[in-house]
Amino acid sequence: MSRGNVALFVPHVGCPHKCAFCDQRTITGKTAVPHAEDVRRVCSQALAEMDSGTNGVCASESEIAFFGGSFTAIKREYMTELLEAAAEFVGEGRFKGIRLSTRPDCISREILDILKAHGVTSVELGAQSMNDRVLELNERGHTVEDVYAASRLIKEYGFELGLQIMTGLYGSGLAEELETRRRVLEIAPDTVRIYPVCVLKGTRLASAYESGEYTLIPMDEMLDIVAADAQAFSDAGIKILRIGLHASDGVEKDLAAGYYHPALGELVRGRMVRAFIESRITEDRAEIFCGKGMISAVKGHKKENIAYFAKRGVKLDIRPDDSLGSKEIMIGREIYRCI
């Protein structure tokens, strides 16, 4: 049995700022505001499905997750209404806890006391960038120090800390991306989500892009940056929960530019595997043993890794090996574990 989240979207109602890149209704695909009865209905249905074993997900390893806005910025009575309804489904063989996402400047001891009293287990912060100039250009309304301060408090209270970063934002080049990576590693969250920027129609970022004020890092370079981020975080023991926005008709329909791809995670994993292979090969032929599920990552999306190495005169000899884990490959005696 695997773990999963029971996702409940709380649209833009809690956000005190409209960031340059944000069109929250497009990202969540939702416009209706949920209430306690909606939380109970969704959680009851999910719990019944998990108890029946039909979806292969274990409730006691899963969390109720409030996403879509800045949860701790919504009105206190509405926040507690949602939390009280969700708390009814936590513990004693039900869900293990509650996960939520919010802004770094919407965290305080008062808020964390409320969250602790209602069974919240994980708090994710939308850090987006760890460079103050980039945050200002993208109208985030908070600073890097806000991220550090909120992270310290969340850890002090014993919550699982997650950080969400957005690569390729307006004003962010390689130096700024490296700074964000370094500072995330310094904070050492438990989890991270990496969202290469999607430029949505009707946003301030779309206007900057259309006018030529904002230019995107080429997709090929962005994949290498995100792959290096993912590898650094994984090496540091930080669990990567997601790479890229979920595939949805809303995002595709409203996309003006950016790095949206329905298989972005697979593209990044292919780049991570490519980097490992490239750092280990010394001849014109590389014998690579693959655990179940890793053959496609070694070949790359649409066999791009095979083509990449062929241009360099290297042939990949890819061999399945049932003795390896599902996310493992081996070159010589060295085993590499992908995310």
Backbone hydrogen bonds in HBPLUS format (Angstrom, degrees):
<---DONOR---> <-ACCEPTOR-->    atom                        ^
c    i                          cat <-CA-CA->   ^        H-A-AA   ^      H-
h    n   atom  resd res      DA  || num        DHA   H-A  angle D-A-AA Bond
n    s   type  num  typ     dist DA aas  dist angle  dist       angle   num
A0002-SER N   A0056-GLY O   2.87 MM  54  6.24 168.6  1.88 156.3 155.4     1
A0058-CYS N   A0002-SER O   2.64 MM  56  5.74 165.7  1.66 174.2 172.9     2
A0063-GLU N   A0004-GLY O   3.29 MM  59  6.85 139.3  2.46 144.1 155.0     3
A0006-VAL N   A0063-GLU O   2.90 MM  57  6.33 157.0  1.95 153.4 159.8     4
A0065-ALA N   A0006-VAL O   2.87 MM  59  5.71 171.4  1.88 137.5 140.5     5
A0008-LEU N   A0065-ALA O   2.76 MM  57  5.97 155.0  1.82 173.8 173.5     6
A0067-PHE N   A0008-LEU O   2.96 MM  59  6.22 155.3  2.03 147.6 155.7     7
A0010-VAL N   A0067-PHE O   2.75 MM  57  6.07 158.4  1.79 161.3 168.2     8
A0015-CYS N   A0012-HIS O   3.09 MM   3  5.71 154.7  2.15 123.7 130.4     9
A0022-CYS N   A0019-CYS O   3.13 MM   3  5.25 159.9  2.18 109.7 116.0    10
A0020-ALA N   A0138-ASN O   2.94 MM 118  4.91 170.1  1.95 131.0 133.1    11
A0205-LEU N   A0020-ALA O   2.84 MM 185  5.17 152.1  1.92 143.9 134.6    12
A0026-THR N   A0023-ASP O   2.96 MM   3  5.60 131.7  2.19 117.3 129.3    13
A0027-ILE N   A0023-ASP O   3.21 MM   4  6.51 159.9  2.25 150.8 156.8    14
A0028-THR N   A0024-GLN O   2.96 MM   4  6.10 169.0  1.97 157.0 158.9    15
A0029-GLY N   A0025-ARG O   2.92 MM   4  5.52 134.4  2.13 126.6 139.0    16
A0038-ASP N   A0035-HIS O   2.89 MM   3  5.31 126.2  2.18 110.7 125.2    17
A0039-VAL N   A0035-HIS O   3.05 MM   4  6.42 155.4  2.12 154.7 162.6    18
A0040-ARG N   A0036-ALA O   2.95 MM   4  6.26 165.1  1.97 157.7 160.9    19
A0041-ARG N   A0037-GLU O   2.98 MM   4  6.09 156.3  2.03 139.9 146.7    20
A0042-VAL N   A0038-ASP O   2.96 MM   4  6.10 171.9  1.96 154.4 156.2    21
A0043-CYS N   A0039-VAL O   2.94 MM   4  6.00 166.4  1.96 153.0 157.5    22
A0044-SER N   A0040-ARG O   2.87 MM   4  5.85 158.2  1.92 144.5 151.1    23
A0045-GLN N   A0041-ARG O   3.06 MM   4  6.18 163.5  2.08 147.9 152.3    24
A0046-ALA N   A0042-VAL O   2.96 MM   4  6.14 164.1  1.99 149.1 153.8    25
A0047-LEU N   A0043-CYS O   2.85 MM   4  5.94 160.2  1.89 149.0 154.7    26
A0048-ALA N   A0044-SER O   3.01 MM   4  6.17 155.2  2.07 145.3 151.7    27
A0049-GLU N   A0045-GLN O   3.06 MM   4  6.32 156.2  2.12 147.8 154.0    28
A0050-MET N   A0046-ALA O   2.94 MM   4  6.18 156.7  2.00 149.2 155.7    29
A0051-ASP N   A0047-LEU O   2.85 MM   4  6.00 158.6  1.90 148.3 154.5    30
A0052-SER N   A0048-ALA O   3.06 MM   4  6.19 142.5  2.20 139.0 148.3    31
A0053-GLY N   A0050-MET O   3.08 MM   3  5.14 142.8  2.22  98.7 109.8    32
A0061-GLU N   A0058-CYS O   3.21 MM   3  5.53 155.0  2.27 106.9 114.5    33
A0062-SER N   A0059-ALA O   2.92 MM   3  5.00 165.1  1.94 114.2 117.3    34
A0096-LYS N   A0062-SER O   2.90 MM  34  5.82 145.5  2.02 162.0 173.2    35
A0064-ILE N   A0097-GLY O   2.97 MM  33  6.43 159.4  2.02 151.1 152.0    36
A0099-ARG N   A0064-ILE O   2.68 MM  35  5.96 162.9  1.71 152.5 158.0    37
A0066-PHE N   A0099-ARG O   2.80 MM  33  6.26 156.1  1.85 154.9 157.4    38
A0101-SER N   A0066-PHE O   3.23 MM  35  6.67 135.0  2.44 167.9 178.2    39
A0073-ALA N   A0070-SER O   2.92 MM   3  5.50 161.4  1.96 122.2 127.8    40
A0071-PHE N   A0101-SER O   3.13 MM  30  6.17 157.9  2.18 155.3 151.1    41
A0074-ILE N   A0071-PHE O   3.42 MM   3  5.81 165.7  2.44 109.3 113.3    42
A0078-TYR N   A0075-LYS O   3.05 MM   3  5.38 120.8  2.41 106.0 120.6    43
A0079-MET N   A0075-LYS O   2.88 MM   4  6.12 163.6  1.91 160.8 166.4    44
A0080-THR N   A0076-ARG O   2.86 MM   4  6.05 168.7  1.87 158.1 160.5    45
A0081-GLU N   A0077-GLU O   3.02 MM   4  6.05 142.8  2.16 131.3 141.6    46
A0082-LEU N   A0078-TYR O   3.12 MM   4  6.40 160.0  2.16 151.4 154.4    47
A0083-LEU N   A0079-MET O   2.95 MM   4  6.19 163.8  1.98 151.4 156.6    48
A0084-GLU N   A0080-THR O   2.80 MM   4  5.78 162.5  1.83 147.0 151.6    49
A0085-ALA N   A0081-GLU O   3.23 MM   4  6.37 157.1  2.28 140.7 146.5    50
A0086-ALA N   A0082-LEU O   3.00 MM   4  6.24 160.5  2.04 149.2 154.8    51
A0087-ALA N   A0083-LEU O   2.79 MM   4  5.91 155.2  1.85 151.0 158.1    52
A0089-PHE N   A0086-ALA O   2.95 MM   3  5.69 163.9  1.97 122.5 127.8    53
A0090-VAL N   A0087-ALA O   3.21 MM   3  5.20 165.6  2.23 112.9 111.9    54
A0095-PHE N   A0089-PHE O   2.97 MM   6  6.10 145.6  2.09 166.9 158.6    55
A0091-GLY N   A0095-PHE O   2.83 MM   4  5.85 162.8  1.86 159.9 162.6    56
A0094-ARG N   A0091-GLY O   3.10 MM   3  5.13 151.4  2.18 103.1 111.9    57
A0121-THR N   A0098-ILE O   2.81 MM  23  5.42 163.7  1.83 142.0 146.8    58
A0122-SER N   A0098-ILE O   3.22 MM  24  6.50 165.6  2.24 147.8 147.6    59
A0100-LEU N   A0122-SER O   3.10 MM  22  6.50 148.2  2.21 144.9 153.2    60
A0124-GLU N   A0100-LEU O   2.85 MM  24  6.16 163.1  1.88 157.2 162.6    61
A0102-THR N   A0124-GLU O   2.91 MM  22  6.34 150.1  2.00 161.1 169.6    62
A0126-GLY N   A0102-THR O   2.98 MM  24  6.24 155.7  2.04 161.4 168.8    63
A0106-CYS N   A0103-ARG O   3.14 MM   3  5.31 159.8  2.19 112.5 114.6    64
A0112-LEU N   A0108-SER O   2.94 MM   4  6.18 166.1  1.96 153.6 157.7    65
A0113-ASP N   A0109-ARG O   2.87 MM   4  6.02 147.3  1.98 147.4 155.6    66
A0114-ILE N   A0110-GLU O   3.22 MM   4  6.55 154.6  2.29 144.1 149.9    67
A0115-LEU N   A0111-ILE O   2.96 MM   4  6.31 162.6  1.99 154.6 159.5    68
A0116-LYS N   A0112-LEU O   2.89 MM   4  5.97 160.3  1.93 145.5 150.8    69
A0117-ALA N   A0113-ASP O   3.07 MM   4  6.23 153.6  2.14 144.0 150.6    70
A0118-HIS N   A0115-LEU O   3.14 MM   3  5.29 148.7  2.24 101.5 110.9    71
A0120-VAL N   A0115-LEU O   3.13 MM   5  5.30 160.6  2.17 157.6 151.5    72
A0160-GLU N   A0121-THR O   2.89 MM  39  6.21 173.0  1.89 155.0 155.0    73
A0123-VAL N   A0160-GLU O   2.89 MM  37  6.22 161.9  1.92 175.8 175.4    74
A0162-GLY N   A0123-VAL O   2.94 MM  39  6.08 155.2  2.01 144.2 142.5    75
A0125-LEU N   A0162-GLY O   2.79 MM  37  6.13 158.6  1.84 147.8 148.4    76
A0127-ALA N   A0125-LEU O   2.99 MM   2  5.63 121.1  2.35 108.8  92.2    77
A0164-GLN N   A0125-LEU O   2.83 MM  39  6.02 151.5  1.91 168.6 163.1    78
A0127-ALA N   A0164-GLN O   3.02 MM  37  5.63 121.0  2.38 136.5 151.8    79
A0129-SER N   A0127-ALA O   2.74 MM   2  5.61 140.1  1.90 110.4  96.9    80
A0128-GLN N   A0164-GLN O   2.83 MM  36  5.92 172.0  1.83 150.7 151.0    81
A0166-MET N   A0128-GLN O   2.86 MM  38  4.51 170.8  1.86 116.7 119.4    82
A0135-LEU N   A0131-ASN O   3.04 MM   4  6.33 161.2  2.08 155.7 161.6    83
A0136-GLU N   A0132-ASP O   2.95 MM   4  6.15 156.1  2.01 147.4 153.3    84
A0137-LEU N   A0133-ARG O   2.93 MM   4  6.16 164.7  1.95 152.9 157.0    85
A0138-ASN N   A0134-VAL O   3.06 MM   4  6.19 144.7  2.19 145.2 153.9    86
A0140-ARG N   A0135-LEU O   3.00 MM   5  5.32 175.0  2.00 156.0 156.6    87
A0139-GLU N   A0136-GLU O   3.05 MM   3  5.01 163.5  2.08 107.8 110.3    88
A0146-ASP N   A0143-THR O   3.14 MM   3  5.18 127.3  2.44  93.8 107.0    89
A0147-VAL N   A0144-VAL O   2.97 MM   3  5.19 123.5  2.29 101.1 115.3    90
A0148-TYR N   A0144-VAL O   3.10 MM   4  6.55 159.0  2.14 152.6 157.9    91
A0149-ALA N   A0145-GLU O   2.83 MM   4  6.02 169.7  1.84 155.1 157.8    92
A0150-ALA N   A0146-ASP O   2.93 MM   4  5.98 168.4  1.95 147.1 150.8    93
A0151-SER N   A0147-VAL O   2.93 MM   4  5.96 157.8  1.98 146.4 153.3    94
A0152-ARG N   A0148-TYR O   2.97 MM   4  6.21 156.5  2.03 150.2 156.1    95
A0153-LEU N   A0149-ALA O   3.14 MM   4  6.43 160.9  2.18 150.0 154.5    96
A0154-ILE N   A0150-ALA O   2.96 MM   4  6.15 166.4  1.98 154.9 158.5    97
A0155-LYS N   A0151-SER O   3.04 MM   4  6.18 162.7  2.07 150.0 154.3    98
A0156-GLU N   A0152-ARG O   2.93 MM   4  6.09 154.8  1.99 144.8 152.6    99
A0157-TYR N   A0153-LEU O   3.01 MM   4  6.29 149.6  2.10 151.3 158.1   100
A0159-PHE N   A0154-ILE O   3.20 MM   5  5.68 150.7  2.29 166.7 159.5   101
A0158-GLY N   A0155-LYS O   2.97 MM   3  5.08 152.9  2.04 104.0 112.8   102
A0190-ASP N   A0161-LEU O   2.81 MM  29  5.34 138.0  1.99 139.0 152.3   103
A0191-THR N   A0161-LEU O   3.13 MM  30  6.50 154.1  2.20 148.6 152.4   104
A0163-LEU N   A0191-THR O   3.09 MM  28  6.47 152.9  2.17 135.3 139.6   105
A0193-ARG N   A0163-LEU O   2.96 MM  30  6.46 148.1  2.06 149.1 156.0   106
A0165-ILE N   A0193-ARG O   2.93 MM  28  6.34 165.6  1.95 168.3 169.7   107
A0195-TYR N   A0165-ILE O   2.80 MM  30  6.07 167.7  1.82 160.7 164.8   108
A0197-VAL N   A0167-THR O   2.85 MM  30  5.82 163.2  1.88 169.8 165.8   109
A0172-SER N   A0169-LEU O   2.97 MM   3  5.39 157.3  2.02 138.6 137.3   110
A0177-GLU N   A0173-GLY O   2.97 MM   4  6.23 155.5  2.03 155.6 163.4   111
A0178-LEU N   A0174-LEU O   2.91 MM   4  6.13 156.2  1.96 151.8 158.0   112
A0179-GLU N   A0175-ALA O   2.98 MM   4  6.22 147.4  2.09 140.9 150.3   113
A0180-THR N   A0176-GLU O   2.96 MM   4  6.22 156.2  2.02 145.6 151.3   114
A0181-ARG N   A0177-GLU O   3.00 MM   4  6.26 160.9  2.03 146.8 151.9   115
A0182-ARG N   A0178-LEU O   2.93 MM   4  6.15 164.6  1.96 148.4 152.5   116
A0183-ARG N   A0179-GLU O   2.98 MM   4  6.17 162.2  2.01 151.6 156.1   117
A0184-VAL N   A0180-THR O   2.92 MM   4  6.07 155.0  1.98 151.5 158.2   118
A0185-LEU N   A0181-ARG O   3.03 MM   4  6.23 163.2  2.06 151.5 156.0   119
A0186-GLU N   A0182-ARG O   2.97 MM   4  6.21 141.3  2.12 137.3 148.7   120
A0187-ILE N   A0183-ARG O   2.97 MM   4  6.24 151.4  2.06 145.6 151.5   121
A0188-ALA N   A0184-VAL O   2.93 MM   4  6.15 147.7  2.03 147.0 156.6   122
A0239-LYS N   A0190-ASP O   2.99 MM  49  6.27 153.3  2.06 154.7 146.5   123
A0192-VAL N   A0239-LYS O   2.90 MM  47  6.33 138.1  2.08 158.6 163.0   124
A0241-LEU N   A0192-VAL O   2.90 MM  49  6.01 151.8  1.98 152.8 161.8   125
A0194-ILE N   A0242-ARG O   2.95 MM  48  6.29 165.3  1.97 155.6 156.6   126
A0244-GLY N   A0194-ILE O   2.76 MM  50  6.22 159.2  1.81 155.8 163.1   127
A0259-TYR N   A0197-VAL O   2.97 MM  62  5.99 164.8  1.99 153.8 158.0   128
A0199-VAL N   A0257-ALA O   2.83 MM  58  4.97 157.4  1.88 134.2 138.3   129
A0256-ALA N   A0199-VAL O   2.66 MM  57  5.42 168.2  1.68 164.7 166.5   130
A0257-ALA N   A0199-VAL O   3.30 MM  58  4.97 149.7  2.39 132.9 134.6   131
A0203-THR N   A0200-LEU O   3.30 MM   3  6.02 149.2  2.40 142.0 141.4   132
A0201-LYS N   A0254-ASP O   2.78 MM  53  5.44 167.5  1.80 163.1 167.6   133
A0207-SER N   A0203-THR O   3.22 MM   4  6.62 153.5  2.29 146.6 152.9   134
A0208-ALA N   A0204-ARG O   3.06 MM   4  6.36 156.8  2.11 147.4 153.5   135
A0209-TYR N   A0205-LEU O   2.90 MM   4  6.11 149.3  1.99 144.6 153.3   136
A0210-GLU N   A0206-ALA O   2.86 MM   4  6.04 164.2  1.88 151.8 155.8   137
A0211-SER N   A0207-SER O   3.03 MM   4  6.15 145.4  2.16 143.4 152.0   138
A0213-GLU N   A0208-ALA O   2.90 MM   5  4.96 117.0  2.31 155.9 163.5   139
A0214-TYR N   A0208-ALA O   2.96 MM   6  5.19 150.2  2.05 122.2 118.8   140
A0212-GLY N   A0209-TYR O   3.13 MM   3  5.20 149.2  2.22 100.9 110.3   141
A0221-GLU N   A0218-PRO O   3.02 MM   3  5.42 119.2  2.40 107.9 122.0   142
A0222-MET N   A0218-PRO O   2.95 MM   4  6.26 156.6  2.00 153.6 161.3   143
A0223-LEU N   A0219-MET O   2.92 MM   4  6.17 155.7  1.98 154.1 158.9   144
A0224-ASP N   A0220-ASP O   3.35 MM   4  6.64 152.4  2.43 138.5 145.0   145
A0225-ILE N   A0221-GLU O   2.99 MM   4  6.33 153.0  2.07 149.0 156.6   146
A0226-VAL N   A0222-MET O   2.90 MM   4  6.13 170.1  1.91 158.3 160.0   147
A0227-ALA N   A0223-LEU O   2.89 MM   4  5.95 155.8  1.95 143.6 151.1   148
A0228-ALA N   A0224-ASP O   2.98 MM   4  6.12 153.7  2.05 141.5 148.3   149
A0229-ASP N   A0225-ILE O   2.88 MM   4  6.19 152.2  1.96 147.2 155.7   150
A0230-ALA N   A0226-VAL O   2.82 MM   4  6.05 170.9  1.83 154.4 156.4   151
A0231-GLN N   A0227-ALA O   2.93 MM   4  6.11 154.5  2.00 143.9 151.0   152
A0232-ALA N   A0228-ALA O   2.96 MM   4  6.09 161.7  2.00 146.4 151.3   153
A0233-PHE N   A0229-ASP O   2.88 MM   4  6.13 166.0  1.90 161.4 165.1   154
A0234-SER N   A0230-ALA O   2.92 MM   4  5.96 161.7  1.96 144.4 150.3   155
A0235-ASP N   A0231-GLN O   2.87 MM   4  5.99 161.7  1.91 148.5 153.8   156
A0236-ALA N   A0232-ALA O   3.14 MM   4  6.29 137.4  2.33 136.4 147.1   157
A0236-ALA N   A0233-PHE O   3.09 MM   3  5.09 127.2  2.38  94.4 108.5   158
A0238-ILE N   A0233-PHE O   2.91 MM   5  5.14 160.0  1.96 155.5 148.8   159
A0237-GLY N   A0234-SER O   2.97 MM   3  5.13 161.1  2.01 110.1 114.7   160
A0252-GLU N   A0248-SER O   3.29 MM   4  6.57 176.6  2.29 156.5 157.1   161
A0253-LYS N   A0249-ASP O   2.90 MM   4  5.93 158.9  1.94 150.4 156.4   162
A0254-ASP N   A0250-GLY O   3.14 MM   4  6.22 150.3  2.23 143.2 150.3   163
A0255-LEU N   A0251-VAL O   2.94 MM   4  5.74 107.0  2.49 147.0 162.5   164
A0264-LEU N   A0261-HIS O   3.07 MM   3  4.99 143.0  2.22 126.2 118.1   165
A0266-GLU N   A0263-ALA O   3.07 MM   3  5.35 120.0  2.45 103.0 117.2   166
A0267-LEU N   A0263-ALA O   3.04 MM   4  6.41 154.0  2.11 152.2 160.2   167
A0268-VAL N   A0264-LEU O   2.95 MM   4  6.25 158.6  2.00 154.6 159.7   168
A0269-ARG N   A0265-GLY O   2.93 MM   4  6.18 160.8  1.96 148.1 153.6   169
A0270-GLY N   A0266-GLU O   2.94 MM   4  6.10 154.8  2.00 145.8 152.5   170
A0271-ARG N   A0267-LEU O   3.11 MM   4  6.45 146.0  2.23 140.2 149.0   171
A0271-ARG N   A0268-VAL O   3.02 MM   3  5.03 117.6  2.42  94.9 110.3   172
A0272-MET N   A0268-VAL O   2.90 MM   4  6.25 151.2  1.99 151.5 160.1   173
A0273-VAL N   A0269-ARG O   2.97 MM   4  6.21 163.3  2.00 152.8 156.3   174
A0274-ARG N   A0270-GLY O   2.92 MM   4  6.08 154.0  1.99 140.6 148.7   175
A0275-ALA N   A0271-ARG O   2.94 MM   4  6.15 158.6  1.99 147.3 151.7   176
A0276-PHE N   A0272-MET O   3.17 MM   4  6.49 154.6  2.23 144.9 151.3   177
A0277-ILE N   A0273-VAL O   2.93 MM   4  6.22 168.6  1.94 158.2 160.9   178
A0278-GLU N   A0274-ARG O   2.84 MM   4  5.99 168.2  1.85 156.6 160.1   179
A0279-SER N   A0275-ALA O   3.08 MM   4  6.18 143.5  2.22 138.5 147.4   180
A0280-ARG N   A0277-ILE O   3.00 MM   3  5.27 153.3  2.07 107.3 115.9   181
A0281-ILE N   A0277-ILE O   3.04 MM   4  6.14 142.9  2.18 162.0 170.8   182
A0315-LYS N   A0284-ASP O   2.91 MM  31  6.21 159.7  1.95 135.3 136.3   183
A0286-ALA N   A0315-LYS O   2.90 MM  29  6.28 161.8  1.93 159.5 163.6   184
A0317-ASP N   A0286-ALA O   2.74 MM  31  5.78 173.6  1.74 154.3 155.9   185
A0288-ILE N   A0317-ASP O   2.81 MM  29  5.96 168.7  1.83 152.5 155.7   186
A0319-ARG N   A0288-ILE O   2.78 MM  31  6.04 167.1  1.79 165.4 165.4   187
A0289-PHE N   A0330-MET O   2.98 MM  41  5.04 171.5  1.98 152.9 152.6   188
A0330-MET N   A0289-PHE O   2.79 MM  41  5.04 147.1  1.90 143.4 151.1   189
A0290-CYS N   A0319-ARG O   2.73 MM  29  5.96 156.6  1.78 151.7 156.5   190
A0321-ASP N   A0290-CYS O   2.70 MM  31  5.39 143.1  1.83 160.6 149.9   191
A0291-GLY N   A0328-GLU O   2.81 MM  37  5.28 157.9  1.86 172.3 165.4   192
A0294-MET N   A0291-GLY O   3.03 MM   3  5.65 160.4  2.07 145.0 143.8   193
A0298-VAL N   A0294-MET O   3.00 MM   4  6.27 155.2  2.06 155.5 162.0   194
A0299-LYS N   A0295-ILE O   2.96 MM   4  6.24 161.5  2.00 152.9 158.0   195
A0300-GLY N   A0296-SER O   2.79 MM   4  5.85 141.9  1.93 139.0 150.5   196
A0305-ASN N   A0299-LYS O   2.90 MM   6  5.22 132.9  2.12 133.2 141.0   197
A0306-ILE N   A0299-LYS O   3.33 MM   7  5.52 145.0  2.46 143.7 137.7   198
A0303-LYS N   A0300-GLY O   2.88 MM   3  4.71 139.9  2.05 134.4 123.3   199
A0304-GLU N   A0301-HIS O   3.04 MM   3  5.63 146.9  2.16 114.0 122.0   200
A0307-ALA N   A0303-LYS O   3.15 MM   4  6.49 160.9  2.19 150.7 155.7   201
A0308-TYR N   A0304-GLU O   2.82 MM   4  5.94 153.4  1.89 142.3 150.4   202
A0309-PHE N   A0305-ASN O   2.98 MM   4  6.18 168.8  1.99 154.3 155.0   203
A0310-ALA N   A0306-ILE O   2.95 MM   4  6.04 149.5  2.04 142.6 152.1   204
A0311-LYS N   A0307-ALA O   3.09 MM   4  6.28 151.3  2.17 148.8 153.9   205
A0312-ARG N   A0309-PHE O   2.96 MM   3  5.03 137.8  2.14  98.0 110.9   206
A0314-VAL N   A0309-PHE O   2.84 MM   5  5.05 166.0  1.86 143.9 140.9   207
A0313-GLY N   A0310-ALA O   2.95 MM   3  4.91 159.1  1.99 107.2 110.0   208
A0324-LEU N   A0321-ASP O   3.15 MM   3  5.85 166.8  2.17 119.0 123.2   209
A0328-GLU N   A0325-GLY O   3.14 MM   3  5.11 162.9  2.17 116.5 114.2   210
A0338-CYS N   A0327-LYS O   2.83 MM  11  5.38 162.3  1.86 168.3 165.6   211
A0329-ILE N   A0336-TYR O   2.95 MM   7  5.36 152.6  2.02 149.1 158.1   212
A0336-TYR N   A0329-ILE O   2.80 MM   7  5.36 166.0  1.82 157.0 161.8   213
A0331-ILE N   A0334-GLU O   2.98 MM   3  5.45 154.2  2.05 157.0 159.6   214
A0334-GLU N   A0331-ILE O   2.99 MM   3  5.45 153.4  2.06 138.1 135.8   215
